[in-house]
Amino acid sequence: MSFSLLKTGILLAVMTAIFVGMGALIGGQSGMVIAFVLALGLNAFSYWNADKVVLRMHNAQEVDERSAPEYYGIVRDLARRANLPMPRVYIMHQAQPNAFATGRNPDNAAVCATTGLLEVLSREEIAAVMAHELAHVRNRDTLIMTVAAAIGGAISMLANMLQFSILFGGRDNRGNFLAVIAAAILAPFAAMLVQMAISRSREYFADRVGAEICGNPAWLASALARIHQAAHGARGIEMQSAERVPASAHLFIINPLHGGTIDNLFSTHPNVANRIAALEELAQEMGMAGFGGAHSPEPYVEPSRPASPWRRPGTGPDRGGLASRPNPIPRRGERRGRGPWG
């Protein structure tokens, strides 16, 4: 945990250094101070409003114990296991199975799952996915990514200012002019790489903590494989809201955008096979047997007694998910006496 936090701190420091250096190139010390004040304002807005903005971007709908009893109950029991306050619970009316967490701290957190995830995954896989999202909340990753995105946005703003100064400024000092051109082109690119590296490092750690919260790395491994196949397989399901706002892609457990599956500098998410390999190692550390690899997870077999706090005696895993009942998902604005997952 300490190494992961240290790595994140170093990456954020690198982004800050890029930002400060660009401010100095634009206007010396005074330009740096002005740009820094503007970035502070952006950070403050992101800190207080990022969760509301993200949920609105994806047309998320808040649910409660009455409207979504099983889904809400899973989150409630997992939050209790993780020693977290109960987050607000949302759904997105999207066919692609996926989920994300947002909020500046555990007391102001929200978790959101797509209707596709609740329809396709089993109860255990859903629990593992939501445990992963609660791990992000407990690790304060949502705040870290908000800060990284704000700094990255400030760097892009400074790059635009540098380009403007190149067009209309003087060229007396050739060395300085070349440095400004290099900064205007390379700084936003470098900031993007650092932001993606932060996102990838936090995903690995959230996988580990999430598996520990739900109690079984195999559930999360199976969920990752199934979500990845649904999003990026031969018949990949498009998430329209994410395609419209690709800047939010790093929040999801699996990259919702097409073409974002390679574990390299340009990826916001680690490769799914690498993530499942790490979960397999964790299973061995926890004294559990292997579970079949990234592309062939073993199906969950119901034990003779409930294996987790959200299972009720006599209820088995539903491979059709929590929303497998006829016409389970209400249309927007429709009110029902019972919820879509209970």
N, C-alpha and C positions, 0 to 999 in steps of 0.2 A: 504493500500500500504506500509506504513512504517513497519508494522509488518512482511509482506512478505519479504521485503528487509532485515530486521533484522535477520529473520530466515535463509535466504540464506547466509548472512554474517557469522553467527555463524557456519553453516554447512561447509562453505569454510574454516573457521578458524580451525575447527576440523580436516579436511583433511590435512591442513598445519601442524598442531601439530603432527599428525601421521607421516608425512613425516620427520619433523625435528627430532623427537624422534628416528626414524629408522636410520637416518644419524648418530646420536650420538652413537647408538649401534654398528655401523659398525666400525667407526674410531675416536670416540670421537669428539672433536670440529673441528679438521681438516677434518675428514670424512664428517661431517655435512656440512661444507662450500663447499667442492668439489661437493657433491651431490646437494646442493642448486644451485650452478652455472650451473650444468648440467640441472636442472629443469628449470632455467630461460631461457636457450637456447631453451628447448622444448616449453615453454610458448610463446616465441617470434615467433618461427616457426608457432605454432598453431594460434597465433594472426593474422599473416599476410597472412597465406595460407590455413586456415581451410576451408573457403568457397569453394575455388577452388578444394581442395581435395575431399570434400563431393560431389560436383556436378559431378566431374569426376567419382567417385565411382558408381554413379547411372546413368551414361550416359545421364545426363540431357542436353536438347537442348534449347538454348535461343530462345525466340520468341519476336515479336514486334507488333506494332499496325497494320501492314500490314498482317503479317502471322497469327495472332490470335486476331482479333479486339475486340470480345466480352470479352474474357478472359482478355486480356491486359487492356481493358477499365474498367472492374470491379476493377482490382488492382489499376489502376490509380485513379479512383474516391474514392476508400477506402483510399488510401494513402493521398489524399487531405483532406478527412474527419478527418483522424488521425493526420494531420499536419506533415506528414513525406515526405522526398524526395522520388521521384519515384524509387522503387527498380528495379533491373534487374528481368525479368520474364522468367521462365523456365518451360518446361514440361518434364516428364519422360514417356517413352513408357512402361507403366506397367498397367496391367488390374486391379490390386487392387486399389480401390479409396483411395487416401491418399495425404498428402501434408506436406511440411516442409519449414522452413525459415533458412537462414544462413547468415553469414557476421559479421564482427567485430563491426560495428556500423551502424546507420541508413543511413549514406552516402555511405556505401559499402555493402548494404544488397541485398539479392536475395531471391525470393520466388519461390517455385516449386510445381506444382500439377501434379499428374499422369493423363494420358489420361483416365484411368478408372474413376477417380473422375469427369472429365469434361463430360464424357458420361452418368454417372449414376445419378448425382445429379441435382436438379433444379438450376435455376439461383440464387435464394435466398439462397439456401444451399451452393452453391459455394462461394457466397459473404461472408457468415458467416465464412466458413472455411478460406478464404483468410484474413478476418478481424482478425481471431485468429492468423494467422501467422504474420500479421503486428503488432499485439499486442506484440508478442515475440520480434520483431524488436524494437518497441518503448520502451519496458522494458529492452532492451539489454540482453535478456535471452540467445541469441546465444553466446555472449561473455562469460557470466557466465558459460554456459555449456562447452564451449571450455576450459576455465581455469580449471574447475572441472575435465574434461577428462585428461588434461595435468598433473595435480597434481596426479590423480589416476594412470596414466601411470608411473610417477616418483616413486610412492610408489611400484608399481609392480616391477620396475627395482631394487629398493633397497631390496625388498624381495628376488629377485633372488641372489643379492650379499650376503645377509645374509645366504641363503641356501648354497652358495659356501663356505662361511667362516666356516659354521658348518662342512662341509665335510673335509676341509683341515686345519682348525684352531685348536688351542689347547683347552683342556677341563679342565684346571686347576681350574678355578672358576666355580663350578657346578651351583651356583645361576645365574651367568651371562649367562652361557651356556643355561640354561632353559629359561631365558628371551629372548635370541636370537631366540630360537626355537619358542617360543610363538609369537614373533613379526613377524617372517618370515611367519607363518601360518595365524595369525589373522589380521595383518595390512592390507593386500590387501582385505580381506573380509570386514573389517570395512570400508575401503575407498569405496568399491563398494556400500555398504549400504548407505553411506552418499551421494554419487553421485546420486543414485536413488531417495533418499529423496529430493534432490535439484530439480531434474527433475519433480517429482510429484508436489511439491509446486508451481513451475513456471507454470505448466499446468493449475492448478485451477485459477491462477491469469490471465493467458492469455485468458482463457474462458470468464472470467468476462469482461475484457477490450475489447476483440473481440466482444462480444455481444453488448457492448455499442457503438463500432465503427459502426457496421452494423445496429444498432438500434432495433434489435429484437432477444431476447434470444431464441425464439422458432425456428428460422432458424438454429441456431447452434446446438440446442438440436436434431432437426430432422436429421441434417447432421451427428452428432456423432453416432446416432443410426444406420443410414444406412451404414456408413463406417464400424462400428464395426461388423454389420451383414455380410457385404461382406468379411471382413478380417478374422472373427473368427466364423462365423456361421457353420452350418452343411456342407456346400459346400464352405468353406473358400478359398479365392483366395490367392495364394502364391505370395509374392513379391520376385523375385529371387535375385535382387541386394541387398536387405536388409538381406536376408538369408545368402548371401556370406559375408556381412560386418555387423554383428549384433551390432557392437559398435556404429553404427549410428542410431539405432532404437529409441533412446530417442528424436531425432529431429522431428519425425513425429507426427501429431496430434493424431493419434491412433497407438498403437504399431503394426508395420507391421509383427512382428514375431508370429508364432503360439505358443500358450501356454502362452502368456504374458498378461492375462486379470484379474489377481487377484490383489486386492488393498492391498498388503502387503509389507514387507521389500524387497522382491525380484522383485518387479515390477517397471519398469521405468515410467509407466503411471498410473494415478488413474483409478479406476474402472469406466466404462462408466456410469453405473447407478448412481454412486455418483456424477459424473460430471454433469449429467443432472438434478439431484436433486438440485444441487447448482444453475444451470441456472433457474430452476423453482422458487427458492427463489428470484433470481434476477428479474425475470419477475414480481413477486408480489411487489417487491420494486419499480419497474418502473410503477406499476399500470396496468399491463397486466394480462390477464386471464391465467390460467394454460394451458398446451399444451399436456397433455395426457401421460406423463411419458416417460421412456427411451425406451420402446420397442413398443410403439404405438403412435408416434408423429402424431399430426393432420396434414393433408395435407394442403399445402398452398392454400388459396383462393384468387384469384386476386381481389384487391380492385377496386373501381370505378375510381380511379386516381392513378398515379404512387406513390409508397410508399417509394422509395429510389432513390438516385441520378443516379444509373446506369440503371434504367428502362426507356425505351422510351415509350411515349404514344402509346397505341395500341398494345403493346407487353405483352404477359402473360407469366407466368412461364411454362417452358417446362419440364415436369417430366422426359423427356429423357435426360436432360442436354443440354449443349451448343454444344455438338458434335453429335446431333441426326440426322443430315442430312446424306443422303446416302454417304458412303465411305468418312467420314469426316476427317480421320487422315492420314496425308501423311507418306509414308515410309521414313526412314532416307535417307537424301540426295535428296529427291524429292522436286522440286520447283513448286510452284503453283502461279497463279495470285492472288488468294484469299486465305485467311487463313482457317484453319480447323474449326474455331469457329466463322465464320462471313459470 
